[in-house]
Amino acid sequence: MSKTHATDPDTSPGGSTRRKEVIQFLILAFGVWPVVAVGVVGGYGFLVWMYQLIAGPPGPPGH
């Protein structure tokens, strides 16, 4: 059996683990979440558009 040492890069608090976390954060913050946000807003706009095609445009009822 092998013991885990403090110098092991997978378990140490600094070093390559922190670098991987920073890279993952940057990918999420500037890559994935903006795409998700645009998709959610675009999906909502599409749903409103389809609803208005069926129910008619908003506004006072016609006489």
mmJSON file of the N, C-alpha and C atoms, coordinates in Angstrom:
{"data_MODEL":{"atom_site":{
"group_PDB":["ATOM","ATOM","ATOM","ATOM","ATOM","ATOM","ATOM","ATOM","ATOM","ATOM","ATOM","ATOM","ATOM","ATOM","ATOM","ATOM","ATOM","ATOM","ATOM","ATOM","ATOM","ATOM","ATOM","ATOM","ATOM","ATOM","ATOM","ATOM","ATOM","ATOM","ATOM","ATOM","ATOM","ATOM","ATOM","ATOM","ATOM","ATOM","ATOM","ATOM","ATOM","ATOM","ATOM","ATOM","ATOM","ATOM","ATOM","ATOM","ATOM","ATOM","ATOM","ATOM","ATOM","ATOM","ATOM","ATOM","ATOM","ATOM","ATOM","ATOM","ATOM","ATOM","ATOM","ATOM","ATOM","ATOM","ATOM","ATOM","ATOM","ATOM","ATOM","ATOM","ATOM","ATOM","ATOM","ATOM","ATOM","ATOM","ATOM","ATOM","ATOM","ATOM","ATOM","ATOM","ATOM","ATOM","ATOM","ATOM","ATOM","ATOM","ATOM","ATOM","ATOM","ATOM","ATOM","ATOM","ATOM","ATOM","ATOM","ATOM","ATOM","ATOM","ATOM","ATOM","ATOM","ATOM","ATOM","ATOM","ATOM","ATOM","ATOM","ATOM","ATOM","ATOM","ATOM","ATOM","ATOM","ATOM","ATOM","ATOM","ATOM","ATOM","ATOM","ATOM","ATOM","ATOM","ATOM","ATOM","ATOM","ATOM","ATOM","ATOM","ATOM","ATOM","ATOM","ATOM","ATOM","ATOM","ATOM","ATOM","ATOM","ATOM","ATOM","ATOM","ATOM","ATOM","ATOM","ATOM","ATOM","ATOM","ATOM","ATOM","ATOM","ATOM","ATOM","ATOM","ATOM","ATOM","ATOM","ATOM","ATOM","ATOM","ATOM","ATOM","ATOM","ATOM","ATOM","ATOM","ATOM","ATOM","ATOM","ATOM","ATOM","ATOM","ATOM","ATOM","ATOM","ATOM","ATOM","ATOM","ATOM","ATOM","ATOM","ATOM","ATOM","ATOM","ATOM","ATOM","ATOM"],
"id":[1,2,3,4,5,6,7,8,9,10,11,12,13,14,15,16,17,18,19,20,21,22,23,24,25,26,27,28,29,30,31,32,33,34,35,36,37,38,39,40,41,42,43,44,45,46,47,48,49,50,51,52,53,54,55,56,57,58,59,60,61,62,63,64,65,66,67,68,69,70,71,72,73,74,75,76,77,78,79,80,81,82,83,84,85,86,87,88,89,90,91,92,93,94,95,96,97,98,99,100,101,102,103,104,105,106,107,108,109,110,111,112,113,114,115,116,117,118,119,120,121,122,123,124,125,126,127,128,129,130,131,132,133,134,135,136,137,138,139,140,141,142,143,144,145,146,147,148,149,150,151,152,153,154,155,156,157,158,159,160,161,162,163,164,165,166,167,168,169,170,171,172,173,174,175,176,177,178,179,180,181,182,183,184,185,186,187,188,189],
"type_symbol":["N","C","C","N","C","C","N","C","C","N","C","C","N","C","C","N","C","C","N","C","C","N","C","C","N","C","C","N","C","C","N","C","C","N","C","C","N","C","C","N","C","C","N","C","C","N","C","C","N","C","C","N","C","C","N","C","C","N","C","C","N","C","C","N","C","C","N","C","C","N","C","C","N","C","C","N","C","C","N","C","C","N","C","C","N","C","C","N","C","C","N","C","C","N","C","C","N","C","C","N","C","C","N","C","C","N","C","C","N","C","C","N","C","C","N","C","C","N","C","C","N","C","C","N","C","C","N","C","C","N","C","C","N","C","C","N","C","C","N","C","C","N","C","C","N","C","C","N","C","C","N","C","C","N","C","C","N","C","C","N","C","C","N","C","C","N","C","C","N","C","C","N","C","C","N","C","C","N","C","C","N","C","C","N","C","C","N","C","C"],
"label_atom_id":["N","CA","C","N","CA","C","N","CA","C","N","CA","C","N","CA","C","N","CA","C","N","CA","C","N","CA","C","N","CA","C","N","CA","C","N","CA","C","N","CA","C","N","CA","C","N","CA","C","N","CA","C","N","CA","C","N","CA","C","N","CA","C","N","CA","C","N","CA","C","N","CA","C","N","CA","C","N","CA","C","N","CA","C","N","CA","C","N","CA","C","N","CA","C","N","CA","C","N","CA","C","N","CA","C","N","CA","C","N","CA","C","N","CA","C","N","CA","C","N","CA","C","N","CA","C","N","CA","C","N","CA","C","N","CA","C","N","CA","C","N","CA","C","N","CA","C","N","CA","C","N","CA","C","N","CA","C","N","CA","C","N","CA","C","N","CA","C","N","CA","C","N","CA","C","N","CA","C","N","CA","C","N","CA","C","N","CA","C","N","CA","C","N","CA","C","N","CA","C","N","CA","C","N","CA","C","N","CA","C","N","CA","C","N","CA","C","N","CA","C"],
"label_alt_id":[null,null,null,null,null,null,null,null,null,null,null,null,null,null,null,null,null,null,null,null,null,null,null,null,null,null,null,null,null,null,null,null,null,null,null,null,null,null,null,null,null,null,null,null,null,null,null,null,null,null,null,null,null,null,null,null,null,null,null,null,null,null,null,null,null,null,null,null,null,null,null,null,null,null,null,null,null,null,null,null,null,null,null,null,null,null,null,null,null,null,null,null,null,null,null,null,null,null,null,null,null,null,null,null,null,null,null,null,null,null,null,null,null,null,null,null,null,null,null,null,null,null,null,null,null,null,null,null,null,null,null,null,null,null,null,null,null,null,null,null,null,null,null,null,null,null,null,null,null,null,null,null,null,null,null,null,null,null,null,null,null,null,null,null,null,null,null,null,null,null,null,null,null,null,null,null,null,null,null,null,null,null,null,null,null,null,null,null,null],
"label_comp_id":["MET","MET","MET","SER","SER","SER","LYS","LYS","LYS","THR","THR","THR","HIS","HIS","HIS","ALA","ALA","ALA","THR","THR","THR","ASP","ASP","ASP","PRO","PRO","PRO","ASP","ASP","ASP","THR","THR","THR","SER","SER","SER","PRO","PRO","PRO","GLY","GLY","GLY","GLY","GLY","GLY","SER","SER","SER","THR","THR","THR","ARG","ARG","ARG","ARG","ARG","ARG","LYS","LYS","LYS","GLU","GLU","GLU","VAL","VAL","VAL","ILE","ILE","ILE","GLN","GLN","GLN","PHE","PHE","PHE","LEU","LEU","LEU","ILE","ILE","ILE","LEU","LEU","LEU","ALA","ALA","ALA","PHE","PHE","PHE","GLY","GLY","GLY","VAL","VAL","VAL","TRP","TRP","TRP","PRO","PRO","PRO","VAL","VAL","VAL","VAL","VAL","VAL","ALA","ALA","ALA","VAL","VAL","VAL","GLY","GLY","GLY","VAL","VAL","VAL","VAL","VAL","VAL","GLY","GLY","GLY","GLY","GLY","GLY","TYR","TYR","TYR","GLY","GLY","GLY","PHE","PHE","PHE","LEU","LEU","LEU","VAL","VAL","VAL","TRP","TRP","TRP","MET","MET","MET","TYR","TYR","TYR","GLN","GLN","GLN","LEU","LEU","LEU","ILE","ILE","ILE","ALA","ALA","ALA","GLY","GLY","GLY","PRO","PRO","PRO","PRO","PRO","PRO","GLY","GLY","GLY","PRO","PRO","PRO","PRO","PRO","PRO","GLY","GLY","GLY","HIS","HIS","HIS"],
"label_asym_id":["A","A","A","A","A","A","A","A","A","A","A","A","A","A","A","A","A","A","A","A","A","A","A","A","A","A","A","A","A","A","A","A","A","A","A","A","A","A","A","A","A","A","A","A","A","A","A","A","A","A","A","A","A","A","A","A","A","A","A","A","A","A","A","A","A","A","A","A","A","A","A","A","A","A","A","A","A","A","A","A","A","A","A","A","A","A","A","A","A","A","A","A","A","A","A","A","A","A","A","A","A","A","A","A","A","A","A","A","A","A","A","A","A","A","A","A","A","A","A","A","A","A","A","A","A","A","A","A","A","A","A","A","A","A","A","A","A","A","A","A","A","A","A","A","A","A","A","A","A","A","A","A","A","A","A","A","A","A","A","A","A","A","A","A","A","A","A","A","A","A","A","A","A","A","A","A","A","A","A","A","A","A","A","A","A","A","A","A","A"],
"label_entity_id":["1","1","1","1","1","1","1","1","1","1","1","1","1","1","1","1","1","1","1","1","1","1","1","1","1","1","1","1","1","1","1","1","1","1","1","1","1","1","1","1","1","1","1","1","1","1","1","1","1","1","1","1","1","1","1","1","1","1","1","1","1","1","1","1","1","1","1","1","1","1","1","1","1","1","1","1","1","1","1","1","1","1","1","1","1","1","1","1","1","1","1","1","1","1","1","1","1","1","1","1","1","1","1","1","1","1","1","1","1","1","1","1","1","1","1","1","1","1","1","1","1","1","1","1","1","1","1","1","1","1","1","1","1","1","1","1","1","1","1","1","1","1","1","1","1","1","1","1","1","1","1","1","1","1","1","1","1","1","1","1","1","1","1","1","1","1","1","1","1","1","1","1","1","1","1","1","1","1","1","1","1","1","1","1","1","1","1","1","1"],
"label_seq_id":[1,1,1,2,2,2,3,3,3,4,4,4,5,5,5,6,6,6,7,7,7,8,8,8,9,9,9,10,10,10,11,11,11,12,12,12,13,13,13,14,14,14,15,15,15,16,16,16,17,17,17,18,18,18,19,19,19,20,20,20,21,21,21,22,22,22,23,23,23,24,24,24,25,25,25,26,26,26,27,27,27,28,28,28,29,29,29,30,30,30,31,31,31,32,32,32,33,33,33,34,34,34,35,35,35,36,36,36,37,37,37,38,38,38,39,39,39,40,40,40,41,41,41,42,42,42,43,43,43,44,44,44,45,45,45,46,46,46,47,47,47,48,48,48,49,49,49,50,50,50,51,51,51,52,52,52,53,53,53,54,54,54,55,55,55,56,56,56,57,57,57,58,58,58,59,59,59,60,60,60,61,61,61,62,62,62,63,63,63],
"pdbx_PDB_ins_code":[null,null,null,null,null,null,null,null,null,null,null,null,null,null,null,null,null,null,null,null,null,null,null,null,null,null,null,null,null,null,null,null,null,null,null,null,null,null,null,null,null,null,null,null,null,null,null,null,null,null,null,null,null,null,null,null,null,null,null,null,null,null,null,null,null,null,null,null,null,null,null,null,null,null,null,null,null,null,null,null,null,null,null,null,null,null,null,null,null,null,null,null,null,null,null,null,null,null,null,null,null,null,null,null,null,null,null,null,null,null,null,null,null,null,null,null,null,null,null,null,null,null,null,null,null,null,null,null,null,null,null,null,null,null,null,null,null,null,null,null,null,null,null,null,null,null,null,null,null,null,null,null,null,null,null,null,null,null,null,null,null,null,null,null,null,null,null,null,null,null,null,null,null,null,null,null,null,null,null,null,null,null,null,null,null,null,null,null,null],
"Cartn_x":[0.84,0.0,0.877,0.374,1.128,0.384,1.149,0.557,0.55,-0.432,-0.508,0.354,1.236,2.131,1.633,2.054,1.664,2.253,3.298,3.906,3.216,2.207,1.453,0.667,0.847,0.168,-1.355,-1.898,-3.353,-3.99,-3.229,-3.799,-3.274,-2.207,-1.663,-2.561,-2.662,-3.566,-3.106,-1.834,-1.337,-0.923,-0.224,0.332,-0.649,-0.566,-1.352,-2.843,-3.227,-4.657,-5.318,-4.659,-5.217,-5.28,-4.277,-4.265,-5.423,-5.677,-6.8,-8.13,-8.247,-9.486,-9.698,-8.64,-8.75,-9.155,-8.563,-8.909,-10.358,-10.791,-12.184,-13.139,-12.79,-13.625,-13.738,-12.621,-12.642,-13.471,-13.364,-14.168,-15.651,-16.007,-17.407,-17.892,-17.097,-17.533,-17.636,-16.73,-16.701,-17.031,-17.319,-17.637,-19.01,-19.211,-20.435,-21.616,-21.464,-22.616,-23.144,-22.327,-22.911,-23.734,-23.273,-24.032,-25.36,-25.33,-26.561,-27.521,-27.002,-27.848,-28.512,-27.747,-28.312,-29.359,-29.101,-30.061,-31.363,-31.279,-32.487,-33.298,-32.648,-33.362,-33.936,-33.166,-33.659,-34.815,-34.736,-35.832,-37.105,-36.968,-38.139,-38.749,-37.912,-38.41,-39.121,-38.59,-39.233,-40.599,-40.695,-41.984,-43.017,-42.597,-43.511,-43.959,-43.051,-43.364,-44.382,-44.161,-45.102,-46.472,-46.471,-47.738,-48.503,-47.802,-48.467,-48.955,-48.32,-48.83,-50.189,-50.365,-51.61,-52.663,-52.294,-53.255,-53.44,-52.584,-52.671,-51.767,-51.515,-50.623,-51.26,-50.444,-50.977,-51.613,-52.495,-53.15,-54.604,-55.3,-56.707,-57.531,-58.587,-59.43,-60.084,-60.216,-60.834,-62.362,-62.971,-64.437,-65.082],
"Cartn_y":[-1.195,0.0,1.247,2.283,3.526,4.581,5.384,6.457,7.736,8.578,9.86,10.869,11.509,12.494,13.895,14.859,16.254,16.797,16.148,16.63,16.081,15.234,14.69,15.828,16.088,17.241,17.117,15.9,15.748,16.125,16.085,16.369,17.653,18.218,19.439,20.625,21.607,22.738,23.674,23.693,24.594,23.823,24.5,23.809,23.597,22.424,22.18,22.057,21.671,21.563,22.932,23.927,25.282,25.794,25.495,25.919,25.289,24.003,23.331,23.962,24.297,24.922,26.287,27.065,28.388,28.243,27.292,27.072,26.625,25.718,25.266,26.418,27.276,28.434,29.362,29.624,30.529,29.948,28.643,28.006,28.122,27.877,27.994,29.44,30.366,31.759,32.454,32.14,32.872,32.003,30.733,29.847,29.234,28.456,27.672,28.532,29.297,30.044,31.109,31.839,32.76,32.038,30.863,30.096,29.635,29.189,28.756,29.939,31.098,32.27,32.688,32.72,33.071,32.042,30.776,29.729,29.857,30.188,30.343,31.541,32.675,33.878,33.664,33.048,32.772,31.782,30.778,29.812,30.456,31.344,32.052,32.948,33.651,34.489,33.664,32.495,31.613,31.153,30.807,30.391,31.517,32.735,33.88,34.098,33.994,34.176,33.139,31.872,30.811,31.009,31.45,31.722,32.835,33.879,34.993,34.614,33.659,33.18,32.507,31.817,31.092,32.007,32.791,33.573,34.994,35.428,36.796,37.714,38.886,39.819,40.408,40.885,41.507,42.859,43.28,44.578,44.517,45.636,45.636,44.807,44.197,43.427,44.335,43.843,44.632,44.685,45.744,45.898,45.529],
"Cartn_z":[0.0,0.0,0.0,-0.638,-0.655,0.138,0.821,1.615,0.791,1.045,0.36,1.108,0.38,0.977,0.653,1.444,1.228,-0.066,-0.595,-1.835,-3.074,-2.903,-4.031,-4.686,-5.982,-6.62,-6.642,-6.545,-6.557,-5.229,-4.149,-2.832,-2.216,-2.729,-2.145,-2.487,-1.579,-1.819,-2.926,-3.241,-4.285,-5.509,-6.405,-7.558,-8.681,-9.308,-10.513,-10.24,-9.013,-8.702,-8.761,-8.191,-8.225,-9.662,-10.452,-11.86,-12.622,-12.373,-13.03,-12.62,-11.338,-10.862,-11.507,-11.641,-12.267,-13.729,-14.428,-15.835,-15.961,-15.081,-15.107,-14.831,-13.874,-13.57,-14.779,-15.427,-16.576,-17.717,-17.928,-18.975,-18.645,-17.379,-16.986,-17.061,-16.507,-16.405,-17.757,-18.664,-19.933,-21.138,-20.936,-22.046,-21.923,-20.881,-20.754,-20.319,-19.252,-18.726,-19.663,-20.412,-21.399,-22.462,-22.905,-23.889,-23.285,-22.038,-21.362,-21.21,-20.82,-20.641,-21.953,-23.039,-24.343,-24.765,-24.488,-24.824,-24.05,-22.761,-21.947,-22.417,-22.625,-23.068,-24.471,-25.357,-26.704,-26.7,-25.841,-25.717,-25.202,-24.224,-23.704,-24.792,-25.524,-26.619,-27.681,-27.983,-28.947,-28.447,-27.156,-26.591,-26.647,-26.331,-26.399,-27.843,-28.778,-30.197,-30.657,-30.294,-30.685,-30.022,-28.762,-28.075,-28.792,-29.196,-29.862,-31.257,-31.908,-33.188,-33.014,-31.886,-31.62,-31.001,-29.995,-29.23,-29.761,-30.646,-31.158,-30.376,-30.919,-30.255,-28.995,-28.063,-26.86,-27.168,-26.317,-26.495,-26.089,-26.164,-25.784,-26.782,-26.305,-27.237,-28.261,-29.476,-30.537,-30.393,-30.91,-30.804,-32.088],
"occupancy":[1.0,1.0,1.0,1.0,1.0,1.0,1.0,1.0,1.0,1.0,1.0,1.0,1.0,1.0,1.0,1.0,1.0,1.0,1.0,1.0,1.0,1.0,1.0,1.0,1.0,1.0,1.0,1.0,1.0,1.0,1.0,1.0,1.0,1.0,1.0,1.0,1.0,1.0,1.0,1.0,1.0,1.0,1.0,1.0,1.0,1.0,1.0,1.0,1.0,1.0,1.0,1.0,1.0,1.0,1.0,1.0,1.0,1.0,1.0,1.0,1.0,1.0,1.0,1.0,1.0,1.0,1.0,1.0,1.0,1.0,1.0,1.0,1.0,1.0,1.0,1.0,1.0,1.0,1.0,1.0,1.0,1.0,1.0,1.0,1.0,1.0,1.0,1.0,1.0,1.0,1.0,1.0,1.0,1.0,1.0,1.0,1.0,1.0,1.0,1.0,1.0,1.0,1.0,1.0,1.0,1.0,1.0,1.0,1.0,1.0,1.0,1.0,1.0,1.0,1.0,1.0,1.0,1.0,1.0,1.0,1.0,1.0,1.0,1.0,1.0,1.0,1.0,1.0,1.0,1.0,1.0,1.0,1.0,1.0,1.0,1.0,1.0,1.0,1.0,1.0,1.0,1.0,1.0,1.0,1.0,1.0,1.0,1.0,1.0,1.0,1.0,1.0,1.0,1.0,1.0,1.0,1.0,1.0,1.0,1.0,1.0,1.0,1.0,1.0,1.0,1.0,1.0,1.0,1.0,1.0,1.0,1.0,1.0,1.0,1.0,1.0,1.0,1.0,1.0,1.0,1.0,1.0,1.0,1.0,1.0,1.0,1.0,1.0,1.0],
"B_iso_or_equiv":[0.0,0.0,0.0,0.0,0.0,0.0,0.0,0.0,0.0,0.0,0.0,0.0,0.0,0.0,0.0,0.0,0.0,0.0,0.0,0.0,0.0,0.0,0.0,0.0,0.0,0.0,0.0,0.0,0.0,0.0,0.0,0.0,0.0,0.0,0.0,0.0,0.0,0.0,0.0,0.0,0.0,0.0,0.0,0.0,0.0,0.0,0.0,0.0,0.0,0.0,0.0,0.0,0.0,0.0,0.0,0.0,0.0,0.0,0.0,0.0,0.0,0.0,0.0,0.0,0.0,0.0,0.0,0.0,0.0,0.0,0.0,0.0,0.0,0.0,0.0,0.0,0.0,0.0,0.0,0.0,0.0,0.0,0.0,0.0,0.0,0.0,0.0,0.0,0.0,0.0,0.0,0.0,0.0,0.0,0.0,0.0,0.0,0.0,0.0,0.0,0.0,0.0,0.0,0.0,0.0,0.0,0.0,0.0,0.0,0.0,0.0,0.0,0.0,0.0,0.0,0.0,0.0,0.0,0.0,0.0,0.0,0.0,0.0,0.0,0.0,0.0,0.0,0.0,0.0,0.0,0.0,0.0,0.0,0.0,0.0,0.0,0.0,0.0,0.0,0.0,0.0,0.0,0.0,0.0,0.0,0.0,0.0,0.0,0.0,0.0,0.0,0.0,0.0,0.0,0.0,0.0,0.0,0.0,0.0,0.0,0.0,0.0,0.0,0.0,0.0,0.0,0.0,0.0,0.0,0.0,0.0,0.0,0.0,0.0,0.0,0.0,0.0,0.0,0.0,0.0,0.0,0.0,0.0,0.0,0.0,0.0,0.0,0.0,0.0],
"pdbx_formal_charge":[null,null,null,null,null,null,null,null,null,null,null,null,null,null,null,null,null,null,null,null,null,null,null,null,null,null,null,null,null,null,null,null,null,null,null,null,null,null,null,null,null,null,null,null,null,null,null,null,null,null,null,null,null,null,null,null,null,null,null,null,null,null,null,null,null,null,null,null,null,null,null,null,null,null,null,null,null,null,null,null,null,null,null,null,null,null,null,null,null,null,null,null,null,null,null,null,null,null,null,null,null,null,null,null,null,null,null,null,null,null,null,null,null,null,null,null,null,null,null,null,null,null,null,null,null,null,null,null,null,null,null,null,null,null,null,null,null,null,null,null,null,null,null,null,null,null,null,null,null,null,null,null,null,null,null,null,null,null,null,null,null,null,null,null,null,null,null,null,null,null,null,null,null,null,null,null,null,null,null,null,null,null,null,null,null,null,null,null,null],
"auth_seq_id":[1,1,1,2,2,2,3,3,3,4,4,4,5,5,5,6,6,6,7,7,7,8,8,8,9,9,9,10,10,10,11,11,11,12,12,12,13,13,13,14,14,14,15,15,15,16,16,16,17,17,17,18,18,18,19,19,19,20,20,20,21,21,21,22,22,22,23,23,23,24,24,24,25,25,25,26,26,26,27,27,27,28,28,28,29,29,29,30,30,30,31,31,31,32,32,32,33,33,33,34,34,34,35,35,35,36,36,36,37,37,37,38,38,38,39,39,39,40,40,40,41,41,41,42,42,42,43,43,43,44,44,44,45,45,45,46,46,46,47,47,47,48,48,48,49,49,49,50,50,50,51,51,51,52,52,52,53,53,53,54,54,54,55,55,55,56,56,56,57,57,57,58,58,58,59,59,59,60,60,60,61,61,61,62,62,62,63,63,63],
"auth_comp_id":["MET","MET","MET","SER","SER","SER","LYS","LYS","LYS","THR","THR","THR","HIS","HIS","HIS","ALA","ALA","ALA","THR","THR","THR","ASP","ASP","ASP","PRO","PRO","PRO","ASP","ASP","ASP","THR","THR","THR","SER","SER","SER","PRO","PRO","PRO","GLY","GLY","GLY","GLY","GLY","GLY","SER","SER","SER","THR","THR","THR","ARG","ARG","ARG","ARG","ARG","ARG","LYS","LYS","LYS","GLU","GLU","GLU","VAL","VAL","VAL","ILE","ILE","ILE","GLN","GLN","GLN","PHE","PHE","PHE","LEU","LEU","LEU","ILE","ILE","ILE","LEU","LEU","LEU","ALA","ALA","ALA","PHE","PHE","PHE","GLY","GLY","GLY","VAL","VAL","VAL","TRP","TRP","TRP","PRO","PRO","PRO","VAL","VAL","VAL","VAL","VAL","VAL","ALA","ALA","ALA","VAL","VAL","VAL","GLY","GLY","GLY","VAL","VAL","VAL","VAL","VAL","VAL","GLY","GLY","GLY","GLY","GLY","GLY","TYR","TYR","TYR","GLY","GLY","GLY","PHE","PHE","PHE","LEU","LEU","LEU","VAL","VAL","VAL","TRP","TRP","TRP","MET","MET","MET","TYR","TYR","TYR","GLN","GLN","GLN","LEU","LEU","LEU","ILE","ILE","ILE","ALA","ALA","ALA","GLY","GLY","GLY","PRO","PRO","PRO","PRO","PRO","PRO","GLY","GLY","GLY","PRO","PRO","PRO","PRO","PRO","PRO","GLY","GLY","GLY","HIS","HIS","HIS"],
"auth_asym_id":["A","A","A","A","A","A","A","A","A","A","A","A","A","A","A","A","A","A","A","A","A","A","A","A","A","A","A","A","A","A","A","A","A","A","A","A","A","A","A","A","A","A","A","A","A","A","A","A","A","A","A","A","A","A","A","A","A","A","A","A","A","A","A","A","A","A","A","A","A","A","A","A","A","A","A","A","A","A","A","A","A","A","A","A","A","A","A","A","A","A","A","A","A","A","A","A","A","A","A","A","A","A","A","A","A","A","A","A","A","A","A","A","A","A","A","A","A","A","A","A","A","A","A","A","A","A","A","A","A","A","A","A","A","A","A","A","A","A","A","A","A","A","A","A","A","A","A","A","A","A","A","A","A","A","A","A","A","A","A","A","A","A","A","A","A","A","A","A","A","A","A","A","A","A","A","A","A","A","A","A","A","A","A","A","A","A","A","A","A"],
"auth_atom_id":["N","CA","C","N","CA","C","N","CA","C","N","CA","C","N","CA","C","N","CA","C","N","CA","C","N","CA","C","N","CA","C","N","CA","C","N","CA","C","N","CA","C","N","CA","C","N","CA","C","N","CA","C","N","CA","C","N","CA","C","N","CA","C","N","CA","C","N","CA","C","N","CA","C","N","CA","C","N","CA","C","N","CA","C","N","CA","C","N","CA","C","N","CA","C","N","CA","C","N","CA","C","N","CA","C","N","CA","C","N","CA","C","N","CA","C","N","CA","C","N","CA","C","N","CA","C","N","CA","C","N","CA","C","N","CA","C","N","CA","C","N","CA","C","N","CA","C","N","CA","C","N","CA","C","N","CA","C","N","CA","C","N","CA","C","N","CA","C","N","CA","C","N","CA","C","N","CA","C","N","CA","C","N","CA","C","N","CA","C","N","CA","C","N","CA","C","N","CA","C","N","CA","C","N","CA","C","N","CA","C","N","CA","C","N","CA","C","N","CA","C"],
"pdbx_PDB_model_num":[1,1,1,1,1,1,1,1,1,1,1,1,1,1,1,1,1,1,1,1,1,1,1,1,1,1,1,1,1,1,1,1,1,1,1,1,1,1,1,1,1,1,1,1,1,1,1,1,1,1,1,1,1,1,1,1,1,1,1,1,1,1,1,1,1,1,1,1,1,1,1,1,1,1,1,1,1,1,1,1,1,1,1,1,1,1,1,1,1,1,1,1,1,1,1,1,1,1,1,1,1,1,1,1,1,1,1,1,1,1,1,1,1,1,1,1,1,1,1,1,1,1,1,1,1,1,1,1,1,1,1,1,1,1,1,1,1,1,1,1,1,1,1,1,1,1,1,1,1,1,1,1,1,1,1,1,1,1,1,1,1,1,1,1,1,1,1,1,1,1,1,1,1,1,1,1,1,1,1,1,1,1,1,1,1,1,1,1,1]
}}}
